[in-house]
């Protein structure tokens, strides 16, 4: 499958040229870059100008639109659409049959369930864990309310 070139015609008669990705068989458009250790499953399109990091896994039948940037070690399920210009961080997980709108920004470590919809231009970041809450020292000026005896 190495360096196999395929042409695909859309409904309007426009022809686009893709190369078949050696690791999984998906189709990668002109100018798109995919990390060598990433897997792009069959019937998946990575459009022109998109960037897929290393160690990623993109499921069958997905469509990664133009100028999308996907960080390292992301896992994207089957039949997922990622809109033009969207940015997905490192270690992102997107469940099957989800839709990410154009120019959406998904932060590092975010996990989206199957059938999720992220609106165009939305910004989603991972939840703040307990280790990132301010310490008691940072709240030293704050007085705790007194409890009354009942």
DSSP file (Angstrom, degrees, kcal/mol; ACC not computed):
  #  RESIDUE AA STRUCTURE BP1 BP2  ACC     N-H-->O    O-->H-N    N-H-->O    O-->H-N    TCO  KAPPA ALPHA  PHI   PSI    X-CA   Y-CA   Z-CA
    1    1 A X    >         0   0    0      0, 0.0     3,-1.6     0, 0.0    19,-0.2   0.000 360.0 360.0 360.0  -5.7    0.0    0.0    0.0
    2    2 A X  T 3   -     0   0    0      1,-0.3    19,-0.1    20,-0.1    18,-0.0  -0.329 360.0  -7.2 -63.5 129.3    3.0    2.3    0.2
    3    3 A X  T 3  S+     0   0    0     17,-0.4     2,-0.4     1,-0.2    -1,-0.3   0.729  85.1 163.6  58.9  27.3    2.7    5.5   -1.9
    4    4 A X    <   -     0   0    0     -3,-1.6    16,-2.8    16,-0.4     2,-0.4  -0.651  25.0-151.5 -75.4 127.3   -0.5    4.3   -3.6
    5    5 A X  E     -A   19   0A   0     -2,-0.4     2,-0.4    14,-0.2    14,-0.2  -0.857  15.4-177.2-104.0 134.4   -2.2    7.3   -5.2
    6    6 A X  E     -A   18   0A   0     12,-3.2    12,-3.3    -2,-0.4     2,-0.4  -0.975  15.9-146.8-131.1 145.4   -6.0    7.4   -5.6
    7    7 A X  E     -A   17   0A   0     -2,-0.4     2,-0.4    10,-0.2    10,-0.2  -0.924  13.1-166.2-111.4 137.7   -8.3    9.9   -7.2
    8    8 A X  E     -A   16   0A   0      8,-2.9     8,-2.9    -2,-0.4     2,-0.5  -0.984   7.4-151.1-125.9 132.7  -11.8   10.5   -5.9
    9    9 A X  E     -A   15   0A   0     -2,-0.4     6,-0.2     6,-0.2     2,-0.1  -0.882  12.6-147.7-104.6 131.2  -14.5   12.4   -7.7
   10   10 A X    >   -     0   0    0      4,-2.6     3,-1.9    -2,-0.5    -1,-0.0  -0.277  37.3 -89.2 -87.7-179.4  -17.2   14.3   -5.7
   11   11 A X  T 3  S+     0   0    0      1,-0.3    -1,-0.1     2,-0.1    -2,-0.0   0.753 126.6  55.6 -62.4 -25.6  -20.8   14.8   -6.7
   12   12 A X  T 3  S-     0   0    0      2,-0.1    -1,-0.3     1,-0.0     3,-0.1   0.441 120.7-105.7 -87.7  -0.1  -19.9   18.1   -8.5
   13   13 A X  S <  S+     0   0    0     -3,-1.9     2,-0.3     1,-0.3    -2,-0.1   0.496  72.2 143.5  90.0   3.7  -17.4   16.3  -10.7
   14   14 A X        -     0   0    0      1,-0.0    -4,-2.6    -5,-0.0     2,-0.5  -0.592  40.3-144.9 -77.5 138.1  -14.3   17.7   -8.9
   15   15 A X  E     -A    9   0A   0     -2,-0.3     2,-0.4    -6,-0.2    -6,-0.2  -0.907  14.9-171.8-109.7 128.1  -11.4   15.3   -8.6
   16   16 A X  E     -A    8   0A   0     -8,-2.9    -8,-2.9    -2,-0.5     2,-0.4  -0.914  15.6-137.8-116.0 145.5   -9.2   15.2   -5.5
   17   17 A X  E     +A    7   0A   0     -2,-0.4    13,-0.7   -10,-0.2     2,-0.3  -0.873  24.5 176.4-106.7 134.7   -6.0   13.1   -5.3
   18   18 A X  E     -AB   6  29A   0    -12,-3.3   -12,-3.2    -2,-0.4     2,-0.4  -0.906  24.1-135.2-129.7 156.2   -5.1   11.2   -2.1
   19   19 A X  E     -AB   5  28A   0      9,-2.6     9,-2.9    -2,-0.3     2,-0.4  -0.936  29.7-116.9-110.1 142.3   -2.4    8.9   -1.0
   20   20 A X  E     - B   0  27A   0    -16,-2.8   -16,-0.4    -2,-0.4   -17,-0.4  -0.640  29.1-121.9 -79.6 127.2   -3.3    5.7    0.9
   21   21 A X     >  -     0   0    0      5,-3.6     4,-1.8    -2,-0.4     3,-0.1  -0.537  12.8-142.3 -72.6 127.8   -1.8    5.7    4.4
   22   22 A X  T  4 S+     0   0    0     -2,-0.3     2,-0.9     1,-0.2    -1,-0.1   0.760  90.8  62.8 -63.9 -26.3    0.4    2.7    4.8
   23   23 A X  T  4 S-     0   0    0     15,-0.2    17,-2.1     1,-0.1    -1,-0.2  -0.693 129.0 -10.3-105.5  80.6   -0.7    2.2    8.4
   24   24 A X  T  4 S-     0   0    0     -2,-0.9    18,-0.6    15,-0.2    -2,-0.2   0.062  95.1-104.0 122.0 -24.2   -4.5    1.5    8.3
   25   25 A X  B  <  +H   41   0B   0     -4,-1.8    18,-0.4     1,-0.2    16,-0.2   0.481  67.2 145.4  89.9   2.5   -5.4    2.3    4.6
   26   26 A X        -     0   0    0     14,-2.5    -5,-3.6    16,-0.2     2,-0.5  -0.189  52.3-106.1 -67.4 168.0   -7.1    5.6    5.1
   27   27 A X  E     -Bc  20  45A   0     17,-3.1    19,-2.7    -7,-0.2     2,-0.5  -0.852  28.6-161.5-103.9 130.9   -6.8    8.3    2.4
   28   28 A X  E     -Bc  19  46A   0     -9,-2.9    -9,-2.6    -2,-0.5    19,-0.2  -0.947  14.9-134.8-116.8 123.6   -4.6   11.4    3.1
   29   29 A X  E >   -B   18   0A   0     17,-3.9     3,-1.9    -2,-0.5    20,-0.2  -0.166  39.0 -70.1 -74.8 167.2   -5.0   14.5    1.0
   30   30 A X  T 3  S+     0   0    0    -13,-0.7    19,-0.6     1,-0.3    -1,-0.2  -0.323 119.7   9.9 -58.3 129.7   -2.3   16.7   -0.6
   31   31 A X  T 3  S+     0   0    0      1,-0.3    -1,-0.3    17,-0.2     2,-0.2   0.382  95.2 128.7  81.2  -3.9   -0.3   18.6    1.9
   32   32 A X    <   -     0   0    0     -3,-1.9     2,-0.4    14,-0.2    -1,-0.3  -0.577  45.6-150.8 -80.7 148.6   -1.7   16.7    4.9
   33   33 A X  E     -i   51   0C   0     17,-2.6    19,-2.8    -2,-0.2     2,-0.4  -0.981  12.6-174.8-126.1 134.2    0.8   15.3    7.4
   34   34 A X  E     -i   52   0C   0     -2,-0.4    19,-0.2    17,-0.2    20,-0.1  -0.993  32.7-110.6-128.1 129.6    0.2   12.2    9.5
   35   35 A X    >   -     0   0    0     17,-2.1     3,-2.0    18,-0.7    21,-0.1  -0.282  28.2-123.0 -56.4 140.3    2.7   10.9   12.2
   36   36 A X  T 3  S+     0   0    0      1,-0.3    -1,-0.1    18,-0.1    18,-0.1   0.815 110.5  51.3 -58.4 -33.4    4.3    7.7   11.1
   37   37 A X  T 3  S+     0   0    0      2,-0.1    -1,-0.3     0, 0.0     2,-0.2   0.426  91.0 104.2 -86.4   3.2    3.2    5.8   14.2
   38   38 A X    <   -     0   0    0     -3,-2.0     2,-0.5    17,-0.2    19,-0.2  -0.536  63.6-139.5 -85.2 152.2   -0.5    6.9   13.7
   39   39 A X  E     -n   57   0D   0     17,-2.7    19,-2.9    -2,-0.2     2,-0.6  -0.954  14.0-172.8-113.2 125.0   -3.2    4.6   12.3
   40   40 A X  E     -n   58   0D   0    -17,-2.1   -14,-2.5    -2,-0.5    19,-0.2  -0.948  23.7-140.1-116.6 107.2   -5.7    5.9    9.8
   41   41 A X  B >   -H   25   0B   0     17,-2.6     3,-1.0    -2,-0.6   -14,-0.2  -0.141  30.4 -77.4 -69.9 162.7   -8.4    3.3    9.2
   42   42 A X  T 3  S+     0   0    0    -18,-0.6    19,-1.3     1,-0.2   -16,-0.2  -0.135 114.1  25.5 -57.4 151.4  -10.0    2.5    5.9
   43   43 A X  T 3  S+     0   0    0    -18,-0.4     2,-0.4     1,-0.2    -1,-0.2   0.661  93.7 125.0  65.3  19.6  -12.7    4.7    4.4
   44   44 A X    <   -     0   0    0     -3,-1.0   -17,-3.1    17,-0.2     2,-0.5  -0.900  47.7-153.0-107.9 138.2  -11.3    7.6    6.4
   45   45 A X  E     -cd  27  63A   0     17,-2.1    19,-3.3    -2,-0.4     2,-0.6  -0.940  10.4-168.8-113.2 130.6  -10.3   10.9    4.7
   46   46 A X  E     -cd  28  64A   0    -19,-2.7   -17,-3.9    -2,-0.5    19,-0.2  -0.964  29.4-143.5-112.8 109.0   -7.6   13.3    6.1
   47   47 A X    >   -     0   0    0     17,-3.2     3,-1.9    -2,-0.6    20,-0.2  -0.128  30.4 -62.9 -78.5 169.3   -8.1   16.4    4.0
   48   48 A X  T 3  S+     0   0    0      1,-0.3    19,-1.3    18,-0.1   -17,-0.2  -0.125 118.2  12.4 -51.6 135.2   -5.5   18.9    2.6
   49   49 A X  T 3  S+     0   0    0    -19,-0.6    -1,-0.3     1,-0.3   -17,-0.1   0.390  90.8 136.5  80.0  -3.0   -3.5   20.8    5.1
   50   50 A X    <   -     0   0    0     -3,-1.9   -17,-2.6    17,-0.2     2,-0.4  -0.413  40.8-151.1 -74.8 154.1   -4.5   18.7    8.1
   51   51 A X  E     -ij  33  69C   0     17,-3.0    19,-2.9   -19,-0.2     2,-0.5  -0.994  10.8-173.8-129.4 125.2   -2.0   17.6   10.7
   52   52 A X  E     -ij  34  70C   0    -19,-2.8   -17,-2.1    -2,-0.4    19,-0.2  -0.984  21.1-137.1-119.1 123.7   -2.3   14.4   12.7
   53   53 A X    >   -     0   0    0     17,-1.8   -18,-0.7    18,-0.6     3,-0.6   0.167  33.5 -71.9 -68.8-171.4    0.3   13.9   15.5
   54   54 A X  T 3  S+     0   0    0      1,-0.2    19,-2.8   -20,-0.1    20,-0.2  -0.532 110.2  21.6 -86.4 152.6    2.2   10.7   16.3
   55   55 A X  T 3  S+     0   0    0      1,-0.2    -1,-0.2    17,-0.2   -17,-0.2   0.656  87.8 144.4  70.1  17.4    0.6    7.7   18.0
   56   56 A X    <   -     0   0    0     -3,-0.6   -17,-2.7    17,-0.2     2,-0.4  -0.478  36.9-156.2 -86.6 158.5   -2.9    8.7   17.0
   57   57 A X  E     -no  39  75D   0     17,-2.2    19,-3.1   -19,-0.2     2,-0.5  -0.957   7.8-172.7-136.7 116.4   -5.7    6.2   16.0
   58   58 A X  E     -no  40  76D   0    -19,-2.9   -17,-2.6    -2,-0.4    19,-0.2  -0.951  22.7-128.9-115.5 122.8   -8.5    7.4   13.7
   59   59 A X    >   -     0   0    0     17,-2.7     3,-1.0    18,-0.6    21,-0.2  -0.018  33.9 -75.0 -69.2 168.7  -11.4    5.0   13.2
   60   60 A X  T 3  S+     0   0    0      1,-0.2    19,-2.4    18,-0.1   -17,-0.2  -0.277 110.9  17.5 -64.5 142.9  -13.0    3.8   10.0
   61   61 A X  T 3  S+     0   0    0    -19,-1.3    -1,-0.2     1,-0.2   -17,-0.2   0.636  89.3 139.2  73.8  15.7  -15.3    6.1    8.0
   62   62 A X    <   -     0   0    0     -3,-1.0   -17,-2.1    17,-0.2     2,-0.4  -0.498  41.9-146.5 -89.4 162.1  -14.1    9.3    9.7
   63   63 A X  E     -de  45  81A   0     17,-2.8    19,-2.6   -19,-0.2     2,-0.8  -0.961   8.1-168.8-134.2 115.3  -13.5   12.6    8.0
   64   64 A X  E     -de  46  82A   0    -19,-3.3   -17,-3.2    -2,-0.4   -14,-0.1  -0.902  25.9-146.9-103.2 106.3  -10.8   15.0    9.1
   65   65 A X    >   -     0   0    0     17,-2.5     3,-1.2    -2,-0.8    20,-0.1   0.036  33.7 -54.8 -73.0 179.9  -11.5   18.2    7.3
   66   66 A X  T 3  S+     0   0    0      1,-0.2    19,-2.1    18,-0.1    20,-0.2  -0.185 115.8   4.1 -61.0 142.1   -9.0   20.8    6.0
   67   67 A X  T 3  S+     0   0    0    -19,-1.3     2,-0.2    17,-0.2    -1,-0.2   0.690  84.8 153.3  59.0  24.8   -6.5   22.5    8.2
   68   68 A X    <   -     0   0    0     -3,-1.2   -17,-3.0    17,-0.1     2,-0.5  -0.611  31.6-152.3 -77.4 143.7   -7.4   20.4   11.3
   69   69 A X  E     -jk  51  87C   0     17,-2.3    19,-3.2    -2,-0.2     2,-0.5  -0.982  12.4-175.5-121.3 122.0   -4.7   19.9   13.9
   70   70 A X  E     -jk  52  88C   0    -19,-2.9   -17,-1.8    -2,-0.5    19,-0.2  -0.972  17.6-138.2-118.6 126.7   -4.7   16.8   16.0
   71   71 A X    >   -     0   0    0     17,-2.5     3,-0.7    -2,-0.5   -18,-0.6   0.082  39.6 -62.6 -71.3-173.0   -2.1   16.4   18.8
   72   72 A X  T 3  S+     0   0    0      1,-0.2    19,-2.7   -19,-0.1    20,-0.3  -0.397 111.5  11.3 -75.4 148.8   -0.2   13.3   19.7
   73   73 A X  T 3  S+     0   0    0    -19,-2.8     2,-0.2    17,-0.2    -1,-0.2   0.738  82.8 156.1  59.4  30.0   -1.8   10.1   21.0
   74   74 A X    <   -     0   0    0     -3,-0.7   -17,-2.2   -20,-0.2     2,-0.5  -0.590  30.4-152.4 -81.8 148.0   -5.4   11.1   20.2
   75   75 A X  E     -op  57  93D   0     17,-2.8    19,-2.6    -2,-0.2     2,-0.5  -0.983  12.5-176.2-124.9 119.8   -8.0    8.4   19.6
   76   76 A X  E     -op  58  94D   0    -19,-3.1   -17,-2.7    -2,-0.5    19,-0.2  -0.968  18.8-135.3-119.1 127.9  -10.9    9.2   17.4
   77   77 A X    >   -     0   0    0     17,-2.7     3,-0.6    -2,-0.5   -18,-0.6   0.163  37.7 -63.7 -70.6-171.3  -13.7    6.6   16.9
   78   78 A X  T 3  S+     0   0    0      1,-0.2    19,-2.6   -20,-0.1    20,-0.3  -0.449 112.5  11.4 -75.8 148.4  -15.4    5.4   13.8
   79   79 A X  T 3  S+     0   0    0    -19,-2.4     2,-0.4    17,-0.2    -1,-0.2   0.857  85.3 154.2  54.3  45.5  -17.6    7.7   11.7
   80   80 A X    <   -     0   0    0     -3,-0.6   -17,-2.8    17,-0.2     2,-0.5  -0.859  32.4-151.7-103.2 137.4  -16.4   11.0   13.3
   81   81 A X  E     -ef  63  99A   0     17,-2.0    19,-3.0    -2,-0.4     2,-0.5  -0.944   7.6-169.5-107.8 128.3  -16.4   14.3   11.5
   82   82 A X  E     -ef  64 100A   0    -19,-2.6   -17,-2.5    -2,-0.5    19,-0.2  -0.972  24.6-130.3-117.4 115.0  -13.9   17.0   12.6
   83   83 A X    >   -     0   0    0     17,-3.0     3,-1.9    -2,-0.5    20,-0.3  -0.136  35.1 -73.9 -69.1 157.6  -14.7   20.3   11.0
   84   84 A X  T 3  S+     0   0    0      1,-0.3    19,-1.7    18,-0.2   -17,-0.2  -0.161 115.1   9.4 -52.4 133.1  -12.2   22.6    9.1
   85   85 A X  T 3  S+     0   0    0    -19,-2.1    -1,-0.3     1,-0.2   -17,-0.1   0.480  88.4 147.5  77.2   3.4   -9.7   24.4   11.3
   86   86 A X    <   -     0   0    0     -3,-1.9   -17,-2.3   -20,-0.2     2,-0.5  -0.363  36.4-147.4 -69.1 152.6  -10.6   22.5   14.5
   87   87 A X  E     -kl  69 105C   0     17,-2.7    19,-3.2   -19,-0.2     2,-0.5  -0.987  12.9-173.6-126.5 122.1   -7.8   21.9   17.0
   88   88 A X  E     -kl  70 106C   0    -19,-3.2   -17,-2.5    -2,-0.5    19,-0.2  -0.968  18.9-139.3-115.8 128.6   -7.7   18.7   19.1
   89   89 A X    >   -     0   0    0     17,-2.6     3,-0.9    -2,-0.5   -18,-0.5   0.096  36.8 -60.1 -76.0-171.4   -5.0   18.5   21.8
   90   90 A X  T 3  S+     0   0    0      1,-0.2    19,-2.6   -20,-0.1    20,-0.2  -0.417 116.9  10.5 -70.7 145.7   -2.8   15.7   22.9
   91   91 A X  T 3  S+     0   0    0    -19,-2.7    -1,-0.2    17,-0.2     2,-0.2   0.709  85.6 160.2  58.8  25.8   -4.4   12.5   24.4
   92   92 A X    <   -     0   0    0     -3,-0.9   -17,-2.8   -20,-0.3     2,-0.4  -0.526  25.9-156.1 -74.4 144.1   -7.9   13.6   23.3
   93   93 A X  E     -pq  75 111D   0     17,-2.5    19,-3.3   -19,-0.2     2,-0.5  -0.992  10.3-175.9-124.4 124.3  -10.5   10.8   23.0
   94   94 A X  E     -pq  76 112D   0    -19,-2.6   -17,-2.7    -2,-0.4    19,-0.2  -0.980  21.6-132.7-122.9 120.1  -13.6   11.3   20.7
   95   95 A X    >   -     0   0    0     17,-1.9     3,-0.8    -2,-0.5    20,-0.2  -0.235  37.5 -79.3 -69.6 158.7  -16.2    8.6   20.7
   96   96 A X  T 3  S+     0   0    0      1,-0.2    19,-2.4    18,-0.1    20,-0.2  -0.115 110.9  22.0 -56.3 151.2  -17.7    7.1   17.5
   97   97 A X  T 3  S+     0   0    0    -19,-2.6    -1,-0.2     1,-0.2   -17,-0.2   0.726  90.3 141.2  63.3  27.4  -20.3    9.0   15.5
   98   98 A X    <   -     0   0    0     -3,-0.8   -17,-2.0   -20,-0.3     2,-0.4  -0.553  41.7-145.2 -94.5 163.1  -19.4   12.3   17.0
   99   99 A X  E     -fg  81 117A   0     17,-2.6    19,-2.9   -19,-0.2     2,-0.6  -0.988   7.6-166.8-133.1 123.2  -19.3   15.7   15.2
  100  100 A X  E     -fg  82 118A   0    -19,-3.0   -17,-3.0    -2,-0.4    19,-0.2  -0.948  25.1-130.4-109.2 119.6  -16.7   18.4   16.0
  101  101 A X    >   -     0   0    0     17,-2.5     3,-1.6    -2,-0.6    20,-0.1  -0.157  35.5 -76.4 -68.9 162.2  -17.6   21.8   14.5
  102  102 A X  T 3  S+     0   0    0      1,-0.3    19,-2.2    18,-0.1   -17,-0.2  -0.259 114.4   7.5 -57.4 141.4  -15.3   23.9   12.4
  103  103 A X  T 3  S+     0   0    0    -19,-1.7    -1,-0.3   -20,-0.3   -17,-0.1   0.576  89.8 150.1  61.3  13.4  -12.7   25.9   14.4
  104  104 A X    <   -     0   0    0     -3,-1.6   -17,-2.7   -20,-0.1     2,-0.5  -0.416  37.5-143.7 -69.5 153.1  -13.6   24.2   17.7
  105  105 A X  E     -lm  87 123C   0     17,-3.0    19,-3.1   -19,-0.2     2,-0.5  -0.980  14.3-172.4-125.0 119.6  -10.8   23.8   20.2
  106  106 A X  E     -lm  88 124C   0    -19,-3.2   -17,-2.6    -2,-0.5    19,-0.2  -0.955  21.7-135.7-114.1 118.0  -10.6   20.6   22.3
  107  107 A X    >   -     0   0    0     17,-3.4     3,-1.7    -2,-0.5   -18,-0.1  -0.117  35.6 -68.2 -73.4 167.1   -7.9   20.8   25.0
  108  108 A X  T 3  S+     0   0    0      1,-0.2    18,-0.4   -20,-0.1   -17,-0.2  -0.219 116.7  10.3 -52.2 135.3   -5.4   18.2   26.1
  109  109 A X  T 3  S+     0   0    0    -19,-2.6    -1,-0.2     1,-0.2   -18,-0.1   0.446  84.8 149.8  77.4   1.3   -6.9   15.1   27.7
  110  110 A X    <   -     0   0    0     -3,-1.7   -17,-2.5   -20,-0.2     2,-0.5  -0.438  30.7-156.6 -69.4 140.9  -10.5   15.8   26.9
  111  111 A X  E     -q   93   0D   0    -19,-0.2     2,-0.5    -2,-0.1   -17,-0.2  -0.982   6.6-168.3-122.0 122.4  -12.8   12.7   26.5
  112  112 A X  E     -q   94   0D   0    -19,-3.3   -17,-1.9    -2,-0.5     3,-0.1  -0.928  19.7-127.7-111.2 132.4  -16.0   13.0   24.5
  113  113 A X    >   -     0   0    0     -2,-0.5     3,-1.1   -19,-0.2   -18,-0.3  -0.191  42.2 -75.4 -69.3 166.3  -18.5   10.2   24.6
  114  114 A X  T 3  S+     0   0    0      1,-0.2   -17,-0.2   -20,-0.1    -1,-0.2  -0.274 118.5  24.2 -58.1 149.5  -19.9    8.5   21.4
  115  115 A X  T 3  S+     0   0    0    -19,-2.4    -1,-0.2     1,-0.2   -17,-0.2   0.694  87.8 155.5  65.1  22.7  -22.5   10.6   19.6
  116  116 A X    <   -     0   0    0     -3,-1.1   -17,-2.6   -20,-0.2     2,-0.4  -0.470  29.8-155.2 -76.5 151.1  -21.1   13.9   21.0
  117  117 A X  E     -g   99   0A   0    -19,-0.2     2,-0.5    -2,-0.1   -17,-0.2  -0.992   6.5-169.3-128.6 124.3  -21.7   17.2   19.2
  118  118 A X  E     -g  100   0A   0    -19,-2.9   -17,-2.5    -2,-0.4   -14,-0.1  -0.963  26.7-125.4-111.6 120.3  -19.3   20.1   19.7
  119  119 A X    >   -     0   0    0     -2,-0.5     3,-1.9   -19,-0.2   -18,-0.1  -0.162  37.6 -80.0 -64.4 157.6  -20.6   23.4   18.1
  120  120 A X  T 3  S+     0   0    0      1,-0.3   -17,-0.2   -20,-0.1    -1,-0.2  -0.320 115.9   8.5 -54.8 131.5  -18.6   25.4   15.6
  121  121 A X  T 3  S+     0   0    0    -19,-2.2    -1,-0.3     1,-0.2   -18,-0.1   0.458  92.1 148.2  76.7   1.4  -16.0   27.6   17.4
  122  122 A X    <   -     0   0    0     -3,-1.9   -17,-3.0   -20,-0.2     2,-0.5  -0.280  38.1-145.5 -68.2 155.1  -16.6   26.0   20.8
  123  123 A X  E     +m  105   0C   0    -19,-0.2     2,-0.4   -17,-0.0   -17,-0.2  -0.990  18.7 179.8-124.2 122.3  -13.7   25.7   23.3
  124  124 A X  E     -m  106   0C   0    -19,-3.1   -17,-3.4    -2,-0.5     2,-0.3  -0.985   0.7-178.6-126.1 130.2  -13.6   22.7   25.6
  125  125 A X        -     0   0    0     -2,-0.4     3,-0.1   -19,-0.2   -16,-0.1  -0.863  35.3 -91.8-123.5 161.6  -10.9   22.0   28.2
  126  126 A X        -     0   0    0    -18,-0.4   -16,-0.1    -2,-0.3   -18,-0.1  -0.310  52.4 -92.6 -68.0 153.5  -10.4   19.1   30.6
  127  127 A X        -     0   0    0      1,-0.1     2,-0.5    -2,-0.0    -1,-0.1  -0.293  42.8-105.9 -63.8 150.5  -11.9   19.3   34.1
  128  128 A X        -     0   0    0     -3,-0.1    -1,-0.1     2,-0.0     2,-0.1  -0.688  36.8-139.4 -81.7 126.7   -9.7   20.8   36.8
  129  129 A X    >   -     0   0    0     -2,-0.5     3,-1.8     1,-0.1     4,-0.2  -0.335  25.1-101.6 -82.3 167.2   -8.5   18.0   39.1
  130  130 A X  G >  S+     0   0    0      1,-0.3     3,-1.4     2,-0.2    -1,-0.1   0.791 117.8  64.5 -60.0 -29.3   -8.2   18.3   42.9
  131  131 A X  G 3  S+     0   0    0      1,-0.3    -1,-0.3     0, 0.0    -3,-0.0   0.660  97.8  56.2 -70.4 -13.5   -4.4   18.9   42.7
  132  132 A X  G <  S+     0   0    0     -3,-1.8    -1,-0.3     2,-0.1    -2,-0.2   0.408  80.9 108.6-100.4   3.9   -5.0   22.2   40.9
  133  133 A X  S <  S-     0   0    0     -3,-1.4    -4,-0.0    -4,-0.2    -3,-0.0  -0.501  83.4 -93.4 -75.2 149.4   -7.2   23.8   43.5
  134  134 A X        -     0   0    0     -2,-0.2    -1,-0.1     1,-0.1    -2,-0.1  -0.298  44.1-115.4 -62.6 146.6   -5.7   26.6   45.5
  135  135 A X    >>  -     0   0    0      1,-0.1     4,-0.8    -3,-0.1     3,-0.5  -0.247  26.7-103.0 -75.8 168.6   -4.0   25.6   48.7
  136  136 A X  G >4 S+     0   0    0      1,-0.2     3,-0.8     2,-0.2    -1,-0.1   0.845 121.8  61.3 -60.5 -33.8   -5.2   26.7   52.1
  137  137 A X  G >4 S+     0   0    0      1,-0.3     3,-1.5     2,-0.2    -1,-0.2   0.868  98.9  55.2 -61.4 -36.3   -2.3   29.2   52.2
  138  138 A X  G <4 S+     0   0    0     -3,-0.5     3,-0.3     1,-0.3    -1,-0.3   0.751 111.2  45.1 -69.0 -21.8   -3.7   30.9   49.1
  139  139 A X  G X< S+     0   0    0     -3,-0.8     3,-2.2    -4,-0.8    -1,-0.3   0.105  75.1 121.4-105.2  20.8   -7.0   31.4   51.0
  140  140 A X  T <  S+     0   0    0     -3,-1.5    -1,-0.2     1,-0.3    -2,-0.1   0.783  71.9  55.5 -60.1 -28.7   -5.4   32.6   54.2
  141  141 A X  T 3  S+     0   0    0     -3,-0.3     2,-0.5    -4,-0.2    -1,-0.3   0.585  89.4  93.6 -79.0  -8.6   -7.3   35.9   54.1
  142  142 A X    <   -     0   0    0     -3,-2.2     2,-0.4     1,-0.0    -3,-0.1  -0.729  68.3-146.6 -89.1 128.5  -10.6   34.1   53.9
  143  143 A X        -     0   0    0     -2,-0.5     2,-0.2     3,-0.0    -2,-0.1  -0.794  12.9-127.5 -97.6 135.4  -12.4   33.5   57.2
  144  144 A X        -     0   0    0     -2,-0.4     2,-0.1     1,-0.1    -1,-0.0  -0.561  33.3-106.7 -74.6 141.0  -14.5   30.4   57.7
  145  145 A X        -     0   0    0     -2,-0.2     2,-0.3     1,-0.1    -1,-0.1  -0.409  34.6-114.7 -67.7 145.8  -18.0   31.1   58.9
  146  146 A X        -     0   0    0     -2,-0.1     2,-0.4    -3,-0.0    -1,-0.1  -0.604  24.9-130.8 -80.7 140.6  -18.7   30.3   62.5
  147  147 A X        -     0   0    0     -2,-0.3     2,-0.3     1,-0.0    -1,-0.0  -0.742  17.3-135.2 -90.9 137.6  -21.2   27.5   63.2
  148  148 A X        -     0   0    0     -2,-0.4     2,-0.3     1,-0.0    -1,-0.0  -0.680  22.2-111.2 -90.2 147.4  -23.9   28.2   65.7
  149  149 A X              0   0    0     -2,-0.3    -1,-0.0     1,-0.1     0, 0.0  -0.608 360.0 360.0 -76.6 131.2  -24.7   25.6   68.3
  150  150 A X              0   0    0     -2,-0.3    -1,-0.1    -3,-0.0    -2,-0.0   0.452 360.0 360.0-104.7 360.0  -28.1   24.2   67.7
